[in-house]
Amino acid sequence: MYQKIKRILALAAVLIIAALYLAVVILALTGGSKTRELLAAAIAATVVLPVLLYIYMWLFRVFGKKDAEDHDEAK
């Protein structure tokens, strides 16, 4: 189950990052006034999103093991 969630989150992160870069390219080609700010946001999201997903998976692993161990002890 953990591997399936991990794959889904990784795919979601890749799709979000790709969408951010696609939006920046489209806005750059149209010459929007906020292109620099959107590029900075896309670069920040490229760093922040994987870090947040790593923290989420780490917390899931830490708290998931506790729940599984508690459930096994109850039997």
N, C-alpha and C positions, 0 to 999 in steps of 0.2 A: 504494500500500500504506500509506503514511504517513497519508493522509487517512482511510482506513478505521479504522486504529488510533485515530486522534484522535477520530473520531466515537464509537467504542465506549467509549473512556474517558470522554468527556463524558457519554454516556448513563448509564454506570455511576455517575458522580459525582452526576448529578441524581437517579437512583433511590435512592442511599444517603442523600442529604440529605433527600429526601422521606420516606423510611422513618424517619429520625431524628425529623423533625418530627411525623409521624403518631404515633409511639410517645410523644412528649412530650404531645401533645394527649390521647391515650387515658389516659395516666397522670394528667394533670391533671384529667380528668373523673372518674376513679375516686378521686382524692384520695390518691395514693400518697405515702409519706413521703420518697421520693427525687426528687420532681418537680423541685425547684430544681437539684439536681446534674445531672439528666438534661438539663434545659434548657440549663444552662451547657455541658455536653458537646456538645449539638447545635449551639449557637452556635459553639463552638470548632471543631467539625468542618466547619461551613459555611465557615470561614476557612481551616483547615488543609488540607482535602481538595483544593480547587482549587489551592492553592499547591504541594502535593506533585505533583499531576498536571501542573502547568506545568513543574516541575523535571524530572519524568520525561520529558516531551515534549522539553524542551530538551536533556537528555542524550541522548535517542534521536536527535535531529537532529544533535548534535555527533559522536557516535560512529558513527552510521549513515553519515554522509558520508565519514568516514575509511575505513570498510570498503568502501564503494562505490568510492572513489578507488583504494584498494589493489587491488581486484579488476580495475579497468579497466587499471591499469598492468601487471598480470601478463599481460594478453592480448597 
